[in-house]
Amino acid sequence: MHSSSDLPSRRDGVLIERQAVALNRFDDRIPVIYRQPINLPEDVAKWIAGWGGSSLFLTGPIGVGKTCTAWQTCRRWLQAQYAPGEPWQGTPAIQTWRSTALFDALRPDAGEGEGRTLLRQLQRCDLLFIDDLAAARASSWTQERLFELFDERYINRLPVIITSDVVPAKLSEVTGPRVASRLAEMCRGSVVLLEGYDRRKGVAA
């Protein structure tokens, strides 16, 4: 027989239900190829447990699993927001973008007002994931929009997850030096190098 203290509190029960709904919705957004659960690197798991406003930068050679790791990190981060000891502030908003699609959406010829609306959403969401940041070529216009985006998140300590083949300090050609500088500070202590073979080519001989 269980005492009342053995049973989850009503609040915890509500959080568990909300967590399940939020995770199911997020799972529907994950591309099929990245939905298989994986064991996250120890440094990534530590970041989820105590990110404290810092951001996470995943780097490494092509094909080592940066994108898959990032998607599963977003999911684990979302799951952690419903922990019993966490203050409830509503369902966290997560924005996920490939860099090429993001740069296209921020172009000056985007629909009237659409670029500014998107920029505000990216500035304010609870977690922002940008995949393969070094893959896209940014115009001077896009670099200015990226500065607006990262500066706002930098001053408000809102986390970003970035995947890239190069480290933050070498992103200046893509993002511009001001963004690269902010990213280097935002991700200080949370730059994780993923190593291994190109999984798309199969097991290394």
Secondary structure, 3 states (H helix, E strand, C coil): CCCHHHCCCHHHHHHHHHHHHHHHHHHHHCCHHHCCCCCCCHHHHHHHHHCCCCCEEEECCCCCCHHHHHHHHHHHHHHHCCCCCCCCCCCCCEEEEEHHHHHHHCCCCCCCCHHHHHHHHHHHCCEEEEECHHHCCCCHHHHHHHHHHHHHHHHCCCCEEEEECCCHHHCHHHHCHHHHHHHHHHCCCCEEECCCCCHHHCCCC
